[in-house]
Amino acid sequence: MTLRLTERDEQALAALAAADGVSKQEATIRAIHEVAERRGHQARVADASARVRTRYADVIERLGQ
């Protein structure tokens, strides 16, 4: 796989790698994992919130009065 970066992106990646003391490849992999985890977390929170709102809709309604 080839990753094509702009000069600005290359500099940002190099700075991330240097800050973490890892290679640019490792910094890229970490960034991918971090974003994937964050999106998964957001989906799980949204799911849980929807379940709670459904389950406690009557209580939420009364609190709003």
C-alpha positions in Angstrom: 0.0 0.0 0.0 1.2 3.5 -0.8 0.1 6.5 1.2 0.3 9.8 -0.6 0.5 12.8 1.7 0.7 16.5 1.1 3.7 18.3 2.5 1.6 19.6 5.4 0.3 16.0 6.2 3.8 14.7 6.0 5.0 17.3 8.5 2.0 16.5 10.8 2.8 12.8 10.6 6.5 13.3 11.3 5.6 15.5 14.3 3.2 12.8 15.7 5.8 10.1 15.2 8.6 12.2 16.8 6.3 13.1 19.8 5.6 9.4 20.4 9.1 8.2 19.6 7.9 5.8 16.9 8.2 5.4 13.2 5.8 7.2 10.8 4.4 3.8 9.9 3.6 3.1 13.6 2.2 6.6 14.1 -0.1 6.0 11.1 -1.3 2.7 12.4 -1.9 4.2 15.9 -3.9 7.0 14.4 -6.1 4.6 12.4 -6.8 2.5 15.5 -7.5 5.6 17.6 -10.1 6.9 15.1 -11.7 3.5 14.7 -12.0 3.1 18.5 -13.4 6.6 18.9 -16.1 6.0 16.3 -16.9 2.7 17.8 -17.2 4.3 21.2 -19.5 7.0 19.8 -21.7 4.4 18.3 -21.9 2.5 21.5 -22.8 5.6 23.5 -25.5 6.6 21.0 -26.9 3.1 21.2 -27.0 3.1 25.0 -28.5 6.6 25.0 -31.3 5.5 22.6 -32.1 2.4 24.8 -32.2 4.5 28.0 -34.4 7.2 26.4 -36.8 4.5 25.2 -36.8 2.6 28.5 -37.3 5.7 30.7 -39.3 7.8 28.3 -42.1 8.2 30.8 -39.8 9.3 33.6 -38.0 11.8 31.3 -41.4 13.1 30.2 -42.4 13.7 33.9 -39.1 15.4 34.7 -39.7 17.8 31.8 -43.0 19.0 33.2 
